[in-house]
Amino acid sequence: MMLISLTTAKAALGALVGGLVTLRASTDRQEVQTHPELTRLSQRERKLTSPSPQVDNCSRKAAVVVNTVSNQTIGDRTYKVFIPPSYSNTRATPVILSYHGGTKTADDQLALDLLTTAFFNTEYIVVYPYGVNKTWQGVPHVTTDDLAFTAAILDQLQHDYCVDASRIFATGKSQGGGFVGQHLACDPTLSQRIAAFAPVSGAFYIDDEECSSPSTIEIKPCSPGRDDVPMLEFHGGADDTIPYFGGPRRGACLPGIPHWIEAWAGRDGLDGGMNKSWALTGEATVYTFGDRDGDGDGDGEEGGLGWWRMCMMGMRWDMTGRRR
């Protein structure tokens, strides 16, 4: 399932990269890439994500070796940084933050999303943070402040590299996806520093031990610093670890994915009355909702928002673990 905004400047392409890479093993790549609706979307997003202008204030940055992955530290925390082959101190470079799943590592996430390969990425700096004890803030009983960690990473990146601050994107898998969609995107400050969000199989834990109604539970806390947060959410319909329709887990409640998506649509001011669908592949259908621009066609263009819901029935994602 995915939810996508079509308007916030320079946002959706980064989210699309982060989310669709994981789609590679579950659907036919050629079929997905040539679908007319996806082609139409890509054409729009290319207009929104044109290359950053050349800049002068980055010339003071130290020279770096491109097409490499290095380990970085902030206090007692660590993360990996990939510098793309196109990086230059004369041009601001966009960034993707990619968070690993529970029991996994930054190395696992790097191997999973393939955002360090030329096939998928030659233009984005990619950051792979390590979660303390291989988990993230938002998972029940985890007390680590990963919001502060992320803010510190962004500060350090902007100090060390020539970064396009208007094109910083976040994606993640399972627990990492939950942190991206339920915490980074909901934070009043980081929701403004990060342009778009793309959780995959997100574990969006809500503090409710009874979990009597995953389809109506209040999605809280969530206080984004803007009302047009672009969100792209992927979820397998056959996911039996983080179920598509939610349920109790780890003494908390996982909301149903349709309900979680609709909550974000509401925050983004969308009219949920619009509803159309199209088949992405033989096993994936996209449902579109929302008409913020008010022209009645449901695409949300001209300064509005459109949101996309993709249901991957029968699908589970790569590296789906039993302890996510």
N, C-alpha and C positions, 0 to 999 in steps of 0.2 A: 504494500500500500504506500502511496506517496502523496504528499501535499506539497504543492509548489506555488510560490508567488511569482508572478510574471512581471513585476514592475520595479521593485526597489533596485536602485542603480547598481549595476555590475554585480548582482548577487547570485542569480540562479545557476549560472554556468558552473561556478565553483561547487555549489551543492550538487549539481547534476553529475559532475566528475566524481565527487566523493561517493555518491550513491550508486550510480550505474556501473562502476567498476566491479562492485561485488555481484552485480547481476550476471556477470560473464559466464559463470559455470552453470547457471540454472535456465538460461534461455539461449536461443540461437542468436549469436552476435549479429550476423548479417541481417536477420529478420528485424531485430530491434533497430539497428542503425538506419534501415531503409524505410521504416514505417513512415507514411506521409505526415501523420500528426506529430511524430517526434522530430522529423525534419523541419516542419513548420516552427516548432518550438525552438529548435536549435538555431534557426535563422534569426528569430527574435532575440535570443540570448546573445548571439554573436554581436548584435548591434549594441547590446547593453554592456558587453565585456570587451570593448575595443582595447587595444594595448595602452598601457599607461604612458603618459607623456614623458619625454626626457626631462630629467631634473638636475639641478646644479648642487643642491644641498647634500647629495649623497656622495659627492666626490671625496669627502673626508673619511669615508668608511675604509677600513683596511681591505686589501685585496683578498679574495677568497678563491679556493679551487672549486670550479664548477663540476657538476655531475658527480658529486660525492655525498656520502652520509657521514656525519660526525656525531659524537656524543657530547652533550652539554650538561652543565650542572647549575642549579640555583640552590644555594644552601645544601641541604641534604637530599634534594630531589634531582632527578635526571630526566633528560629527554634526548631524542635523536633529531637531527636536522638534515634534510636533503636539500642541496642547492642545485637547481635545474641547470641544464646546459646553456640556457639563454640568459642566465643571470648576468647583470652588469651594474656597476656602480653609477651608471649614467641613466638608468631607467628604474623606476619603482616597480617592484615585483610583488604579485599577489601571493597570499599564503593560505594553505589548507592545514588545519589542525585535525589529526586523526587519532582517535582514542580506542585502545584495544578493549576486548571483551574480558569478562571475569575469568580468572585463572590464567589469562594470557599475558603477553608482554608486548612492549613496543616493537620488538623484533617480529613477533607473530603478526601484528597488525601490518607492518611493512610488507611482509610476505603475502598477506591476504589482499590488501587493496591495490597493489601493483602501481601505486602512484609515484614510484621511483623509476618506472620503466618508460622508455621513449614512446611506446605505443600509446600510453595513456596520458603522459605528462612531460612536457619539455619547458613549461613556462612558470610553474608554481613552486615556491618554496613549500616543503611539506614537513610538518612537525609531528613527531610521535612521542607523546609524553608517556612516562612509566607511572602507573598507579601504585600507591603504597599497598603492599600485600596483594598486588594484582587485582585491585578493585578500585571503585570510584565513589566519590561523594554522592549520596542519594540512595545507595544500597543500605538496607536496614542494618543498624549498629555500626556503620562506618562513620567516623568522626573527622576524617581528614578534610581539610579545607582546600579542595581542588579548584574552587573558584579563584582563590587567592593565588594558587599555583599557576593557573592559566593566565591571570593578569600579569604575573611576574614574567612568564614566558614571553608574552606579547611586548612587554616593556624591554626585555633583553633583546628580542629580535629587532625591534625598531632602533635600538642602540647600535647593534652589531651589523645590520644589513640594510640595504636600500629597500624598504618595504612600502607597498601601496596600502596605506591604512584604510582605504575605502573598499578594499577587496580582500578581506580576511574571512575565511569560511571554516566551518567546523563539521566534521562527520565522526562517526564512531559506530562500533559494533556491540550489540547487546547491552551489557552494563555501561560500556563506553557510549553507546547510542542513547541510553537513558540519561546519562549525565549531560550529553549534548542537548537533547530535546526538552528535558524537564528542569535543567539547572542553568546551563549557559544561556539558553534562549529565554529563560524566565528571569534572569538576573537584570536588575534595572540598569547596571552599567555595562556589563559584558554584552548584553543584547544590542547595545549600540556600537560597541567596538567591533563586533562580528557581523558581517553583512548577511549571511544566510546559514542555515543549519540543515544537515542531512543525516539523521539517525537511521541505522539499519538494524532491524530486529530489536528495537529499543526496549529496555526494561525500565518502564516509567513508574517506579515504585511510589505508591501513595500511602501515607501513614494511616492505615485503617485495618486493624487486625481481623475484624469480622468479615470484611469484603463481601457483604451481602448482595451488592449490585454493581459489578464492574462496568455495566453499561450506562450507569447514571452517576457514579461516584464523582464528587467534586474534585476537579483537578487542581490541587493546591499543594504548596504555595506557588504562585506564578505571577510575577509583577514585572513584565518586560518594560523597558524604557521607551518603547514606541509601539504604535498600533498597526504596523505593517511588517511584521517579522516573517521573512520568507522561510518556509519549512518544506522539506522534501522527506517523506517517511516511507521506508520500505519494510514490508513484513510478510513472511511466508504464511500462507493460510494453514499449512500443516505443522507449524511450529508447536511442538509439544513441551518446550522448555519455557519460552515466553509466549503463552498462547495468544492467538489472534483475538480471541474474545475475552481475554483477561482471566483473572481469578486470583485466589490467595497464593502467596509465595513468600517464604522467609519471614513470616509474621507480619506481612504488609499486603497491600492489594495492588495488583496489576490491572489498570483500566483496560477495557476493550479498546482495541486500536481504532475502530470507527468512532467511538465516543471521544477518544483522545484527540483524533484529527478534527472532529467537529468543534471541540473546545478551542483549538487553535484557530479554526476558521472564524469562530465568534470573536476572538480577541482581535483578529485582523479585520473585523467589520464586514464580513462577507454575507451576502444574501444566500442562504442555503437552499432557497427555492429552485435555483437553477440546477439541473441534473441531466447530463448526457454521458454516454459511455462509448468506448471503442476498444477493440481487441488489440493489445500490443503484440501478443504472440498467441499460440494456441492455448496456453495455460495462464495467461495474464490479461486482465481487463482493467482499463483505466476508467474511473468514474470522475467526472468533473463537476464541480459545484462553484457557485459564487458569481456575483455580478456587481462588483463594487463601482464600476464606471457607469452603471445604469442604462446601458444601451440595449439590454435584453438578450445579448448573445452569449453571455456566460463566460467570455474569455478574459474579462478583467483588464483589457488594454486601456490605453490613454489615462495612465496615472492610477488605475485601480489595481485590484488583485484578482487572480484566478487561482483556484486550488484544485489539485489533481490527486485522486485517490486510486492507487494501483493495488489490486488484490492478486497475489500470487498463490492461487489455490493449488494445493498439493505440493507446494515448494517448501524446502528448508534451505537455509543459506550455508555457504562454506563455513567450516570450522565451528559448527554449532556444538557447543559443549553442554554437558549436563549440569554444570555449576556456573550459570551465567548470571 
